[in-house]
Amino acid sequence: MKLAVIGAGAVGRSVVELAGEYGHEVVAVADSSSAIVEPDGVDAEAVLTRKAEIGVVGDDDPDDALAADYDVLVEATPTTLGDAEPGFSHLKTALERDRHVVLANKGPVAERFGDVRALEADSAGGVRFEATVGGAIPAISTVEDVEPSHVTAIRGVLNGTANFILTRMAAEGLDYDHVLAEAQDLGVAEADPSFDVEGTDAALKCVILSNVLSFGAAADPSSAREFTLADAAVSGIRDIPGSALRLAAEDGRTVRLIGEATGETVRVAPRLIPENGTLAVNGTQNIVQIETTHAGRLNISGRGAGGPETASAVLGDVGRLK
Amino acid sequence: MKLAVIGAGAVGRSVVELAGEYGHEVVAVADSSSAIVEPDGVDAEAVLTRKAEIGVVGDDDPDDALAADYDVLVEATPTTLGDAEPGFSHLKTALERDRHVVLANKGPVAERFGDVRALEADSAGGVRFEATVGGAIPAISTVEDVEPSHVTAIRGVLNGTANFILTRMAAEGLDYDHVLAEAQDLGVAEADPSFDVEGTDAALKCVILSNVLSFGAAADPSSAREFTLADAAVSGIRDIPGSALRLAAEDGRTVRLIGEATGETVRVAPRLIPENGTLAVNGTQNIVQIETTHAGRLNISGRGAGGPETASAVLGDVGRLK
């Protein structure tokens, strides 16, 4: 398939770098201010070098990438809330041209799921978004396989930054501020870590999962309950003292930021869990636990973030669109 | 889709029972001596009751089921080795009629993978076999998504009977014979448990996985290395004394029957593993660990066997064939 990659952050760059290994060709790349369009396929290494050295991908306009002749638009611009722009418009443009869309950007499916499904219904193109939840973990496709109406709940550790911090607090007996500083030094936490430590990132992923369950089980989309971030009950990890983890450990437990999604509710909060249990993944790992009607509980864990990991999920989705 | 279900053991019966919930219709069912064919869909409850009460599914001949008008043949007869008959012939008949085949029977893909792929290449029908490895765990479809050429190795706990026995030996400090008797009372082990405790069942699953990796990565099927059970290095759990598990526990480890599959080797053996590590799933649970080039390690655990669990994998495959 021919890909147009919109967004040249870690994920977009990894998709450009790895597309050839999955048998696909990148015909356009855009960042916020530039683009390159090559109908015979861009020179991936040259594009990535150019971006690294001078901060642009090419001499064209971003709109040229949206207008290019591609089969799949990969939307990898930063997640935005509310109207989910400009990502939503990129998706809309592609679908109105009857092209496919693969999202790494959570905004459109967390905040405007109904609008996305409506545009998809009127288009020959399809929309997939495995990369928006759990990085390399095939969460959404596993829910599709067992069918959303056969899933009673999904829970998990969906933010690697928060999980890393709590893992280190438990392992070293250190306080939050100390471990946060360590995480920032390692590049595991951002300079402004709120999105991760307040639970917003995990909540967006749970909102997406609840939308998948709700719309997947509904007789028709117009009757499906739509979730947005506003529907999520969210609390983060800022207020957890080191003493809470020491107390938990005395009882064979630990504290982790756990997200829960059903077709009815979305909730993210720190929870006490068995310290050697399945949910207690370590460091930046993620885990998704899917409760099914006929197949019991499925657990899938792996790397929840990272350029190559997320690109792997994007390219897996491209393969499913063939 | 219209399904013909060949085999009325636990898996076949569960597929008949659950097909409607996945939006499919069963038009034919066969056991070893009888069949029922209903173009408008069989009465699932009546068929299952008949089978339970008098041991047959209907008044027709098994060949009538193979000749029926179906979209997908579900092959759920007992796994046989060597020529994999009669399962292989059932698959051949369906593919020669340009119908799809979903296997729960391991024989054809463990012992005759090349022949299966060749028949599939000449047919409008496709062959899927998620249910042959790891029950409810989406092992094969996850390997497909990340692409076999991007998988360096797969390892796991693939036999619930052996894992149950070792889990109980470790937990209770009991010897093999005692725990085997307990497992047989619970129906977790067969009267003749060799297939499970000698590692043959786990080995067949690893052979299937190695075939998926080998054929998936090959430029063309004729150059792919084909694996059969004869290629597997297998040792089971019969000779593990209770003392070995006690010794392991002193070092924070335990013993589990671990299968490994790459595009080059197939190996099943008891191994020392960290007792709280990811591979140390408990009881009859299975786990599949997939090592990938770009996405790190993916772990998927869940129920590895059972009628509804395996039927869930079969019906997931039917959905992927649509």
Interface residues (C-beta under 8 A of the other chain):
Chain A: L18 E21 Y22 G135 A136 I137 P138 S141 T142 E144 D145 V146 E147 S149 H150 N276 T278 T292 H294 A295 G296 R297 L298 N299 I300 S301 G302 R303 P308 E309 A311 S312 A313 G316 G319 R320
Chain B: L18 E21 Y22 G135 A136 I137 P138 S141 T142 E144 D145 V146 E147 S149 H150 N276 T278 T292 H294 A295 G296 R297 L298 N299 I300 S301 G302 R303 G306 P308 E309 A311 S312 A313 G316 G319 R320
